[in-house]
Amino acid sequence: MTVRLLRFCLYAATFVTIVAGLIGLAAVVGNAVGGNAAATTLPLRIDPAPSTAVNDVSGAAVGSLSLDRGTLNVRSGGPGYAALQLFDILLTCGLWIGIFLLTLRLVEQVASGQPFNEVAVRRLRSVGWMLIAMNLWYWLRVIALPPFLLSDIQTTAGNFRILPMISESVGGLRSARVDGQFGFGLLVGGALALLLAEAFRLGAAMREDNESIL
């Protein structure tokens, strides 16, 4: 039952990823062909952040409320931004589909009673490196995409200057800087997959040794 459930989940995840990728590609291509801008939402970090005092019922100051976050909702982006969006969709969806299909093959291999062999080791290593590559791309995307977007719009809005994540503040203006999210989940998952691949390799070697003795 567990194997059937895993197969169903992996097939469903692959299908959803393909559909989502096609929808994303169609949206980017349709906007580019029609001359329309892409709709983008980015988290922002306000620097320096305005703050207001927080008092208790007696009127004594007990803390402060810092208004240090914002959201940029914009329809903009030129050909360079659209090209990066296309590359992002193709790379991300391609890696996820590869991970799901390789994991599906691993599940079938375990279900057949032959998990410890070189094929399983190669598949696990591929999954591990794909997860690590995707994590690295997510980091790079946070750095690479916003400058292309912001170069196509007026980056001064009221008292705020909208900046990419890696840039210097401007004197006299508050900076609304793109807030990069550097997660490590996929990196850790990839490292664990590589560690599991090494365990499988050792298991395959031990099985070969036992078979040679017998």
C-alpha positions as CSV (number, residue, x, y, z in Angstrom):
1,M,0.0,0.0,0.0
2,T,2.8,2.4,0.9
3,V,4.5,1.8,-2.5
4,R,1.2,2.4,-4.3
5,L,0.7,5.7,-2.4
6,L,4.2,6.8,-3.2
7,R,3.8,6.1,-6.9
8,F,0.5,8.0,-6.9
9,C,2.0,11.0,-5.2
10,L,5.1,11.1,-7.5
11,Y,3.0,10.7,-10.6
12,A,0.6,13.5,-9.3
13,A,3.5,15.8,-8.5
14,T,5.0,15.2,-11.9
15,F,1.7,16.0,-13.6
16,V,1.1,19.1,-11.5
17,T,4.7,20.4,-12.2
18,I,4.2,19.9,-16.0
19,V,0.9,21.7,-16.0
20,A,2.2,24.5,-13.9
21,G,5.3,24.9,-16.1
22,L,3.2,25.0,-19.3
23,I,0.9,27.6,-17.8
24,G,3.9,29.7,-16.7
25,L,5.5,29.4,-20.1
26,A,2.3,30.3,-21.9
27,A,1.9,33.4,-19.7
28,V,5.4,34.6,-20.2
29,V,5.3,34.0,-24.0
30,G,1.8,35.4,-24.3
31,N,2.9,38.6,-22.5
32,A,6.0,38.9,-24.6
33,V,4.3,38.4,-27.9
34,G,1.4,40.7,-27.0
35,G,3.8,43.4,-25.8
36,N,2.3,43.2,-22.2
37,A,4.4,43.5,-19.1
38,A,4.7,40.6,-16.6
39,A,2.9,40.8,-13.3
40,T,5.4,40.4,-10.5
41,T,5.3,40.4,-6.7
42,L,8.4,40.9,-4.6
43,P,9.0,41.2,-0.9
44,L,10.8,44.3,0.2
45,R,12.8,45.3,3.3
46,I,12.6,48.9,4.4
47,D,15.8,50.6,5.6
48,P,15.8,52.6,7.8
49,A,12.6,51.2,9.1
50,P,10.1,53.7,10.7
51,S,8.9,52.6,14.1
52,T,6.3,53.6,16.6
53,A,6.1,53.0,20.4
54,V,3.9,50.3,21.9
55,N,2.5,51.2,25.3
56,D,0.6,49.1,27.9
57,V,-2.8,50.1,29.4
58,S,-1.1,52.4,31.9
59,G,0.7,54.3,29.1
60,A,4.2,53.0,29.9
61,A,6.3,52.1,26.9
62,V,6.7,48.4,26.6
63,G,8.1,48.0,23.1
64,S,8.1,49.3,19.6
65,L,6.4,48.4,16.3
66,S,8.9,48.4,13.4
67,L,7.5,48.9,9.9
68,D,10.3,47.1,8.2
69,R,8.6,45.0,5.5
70,G,6.7,45.8,2.3
71,T,5.5,44.3,-0.9
72,L,6.1,45.4,-4.5
73,N,3.3,44.6,-6.9
74,V,4.1,45.8,-10.4
75,R,3.5,45.0,-14.1
76,S,6.8,45.6,-15.8
77,G,9.9,43.9,-17.2
78,G,11.6,44.1,-20.6
79,P,12.9,41.3,-22.9
80,G,15.8,40.5,-20.6
81,Y,13.4,39.9,-17.7
82,A,11.1,37.7,-19.8
83,A,14.1,35.7,-21.0
84,L,15.2,35.0,-17.4
85,Q,11.6,34.1,-16.5
86,L,11.5,31.5,-19.3
87,F,14.8,30.1,-18.2
88,D,13.7,30.0,-14.6
89,I,10.5,28.1,-15.5
90,L,12.3,25.6,-17.7
91,L,15.2,24.9,-15.3
92,T,13.0,24.7,-12.2
93,C,10.3,22.5,-13.8
94,G,12.9,20.3,-15.5
95,L,14.8,19.7,-12.3
96,W,11.7,18.9,-10.3
97,I,10.4,16.5,-13.0
98,G,13.8,14.8,-13.1
99,I,13.8,14.4,-9.3
100,F,10.3,13.0,-9.2
101,L,10.9,10.5,-12.0
102,L,14.2,9.4,-10.5
103,T,12.6,8.9,-7.1
104,L,9.8,7.0,-8.8
105,R,12.4,4.6,-10.3
106,L,14.0,4.2,-6.9
107,V,10.7,3.4,-5.3
108,E,10.0,0.7,-8.0
109,Q,13.6,-0.6,-7.5
110,V,13.1,-0.9,-3.7
111,A,9.7,-2.6,-4.2
112,S,11.3,-5.2,-6.5
113,G,13.7,-6.1,-3.7
114,Q,16.9,-4.9,-5.3
115,P,17.7,-1.5,-3.7
116,F,21.5,-2.0,-3.3
117,N,23.2,-1.7,-6.7
118,E,25.0,0.8,-8.8
119,V,21.9,1.9,-10.6
120,A,20.3,3.0,-7.3
121,V,23.5,4.7,-6.3
122,R,23.6,6.7,-9.5
123,R,19.9,7.7,-9.2
124,L,20.3,8.9,-5.6
125,R,23.4,10.9,-6.5
126,S,21.5,12.5,-9.4
127,V,18.7,13.4,-7.1
128,G,21.1,14.9,-4.6
129,W,22.9,17.0,-7.1
130,M,19.7,18.2,-8.6
131,L,18.3,19.3,-5.3
132,I,21.6,21.2,-4.6
133,A,21.6,22.8,-8.0
134,M,18.0,23.9,-7.5
135,N,18.8,25.5,-4.2
136,L,21.8,27.3,-5.7
137,W,19.6,28.5,-8.6
138,Y,17.0,29.9,-6.2
139,W,19.7,32.0,-4.5
140,L,21.0,33.2,-7.9
141,R,17.5,34.0,-9.1
142,V,16.9,36.3,-6.1
143,I,20.1,38.2,-7.1
144,A,19.7,38.1,-10.9
145,L,16.0,38.7,-11.6
146,P,15.2,41.9,-9.6
147,P,17.8,44.2,-11.4
148,F,16.3,43.3,-14.8
149,L,12.8,44.2,-13.5
150,L,13.8,47.4,-11.7
151,S,15.8,48.7,-14.6
152,D,12.5,49.0,-16.5
153,I,10.6,51.0,-14.0
154,Q,10.9,54.3,-12.1
155,T,12.6,53.2,-8.9
156,T,11.8,56.2,-6.8
157,A,8.3,55.9,-5.2
158,G,7.5,58.7,-2.8
159,N,10.2,58.7,-0.1
160,F,11.4,55.3,-1.0
161,R,14.0,54.2,-3.5
162,I,13.4,50.7,-4.7
163,L,16.7,48.8,-4.9
164,P,17.9,45.3,-5.8
165,M,19.0,43.1,-2.9
166,I,22.7,43.9,-3.5
167,S,23.0,47.6,-3.7
168,E,23.9,50.7,-1.6
169,S,21.3,53.0,0.0
170,V,20.9,56.5,-1.2
171,G,21.3,59.4,1.2
172,G,18.1,61.2,2.1
173,L,15.8,58.5,1.0
174,R,14.5,55.3,2.6
175,S,15.5,52.2,0.8
176,A,12.8,49.6,-0.2
177,R,15.2,46.8,-0.9
178,V,14.3,43.5,-2.4
179,D,14.3,41.0,0.5
180,G,16.2,37.9,-0.6
181,Q,15.0,34.6,0.9
182,F,18.0,32.2,1.1
183,G,16.6,28.9,2.2
184,F,18.7,25.9,2.9
185,G,16.0,23.1,2.8
186,L,16.9,21.8,-0.7
187,L,20.6,22.0,0.0
188,V,20.2,19.9,3.1
189,G,17.9,17.5,1.2
190,G,20.5,17.1,-1.5
191,A,23.3,16.5,1.0
192,L,21.2,13.8,2.7
193,A,20.5,12.1,-0.7
194,L,24.2,12.0,-1.4
195,L,24.8,10.5,2.0
196,L,22.2,7.9,1.3
197,A,23.8,7.2,-2.0
198,E,27.0,6.4,-0.3
199,A,25.2,4.1,2.2
200,F,23.7,2.3,-0.8
201,R,27.1,2.0,-2.4
202,L,28.5,0.4,0.7
203,G,25.5,-1.9,0.9
204,A,26.0,-3.0,-2.7
205,A,29.7,-3.6,-2.1
206,M,28.9,-5.7,1.0
207,R,26.3,-7.7,-0.9
208,E,28.9,-8.4,-3.7
209,D,31.4,-9.5,-1.1
210,N,29.0,-11.9,0.5
211,E,28.0,-13.4,-2.8
212,S,31.6,-13.9,-3.8
213,I,32.3,-15.8,-0.5
214,L,29.3,-18.0,-1.0
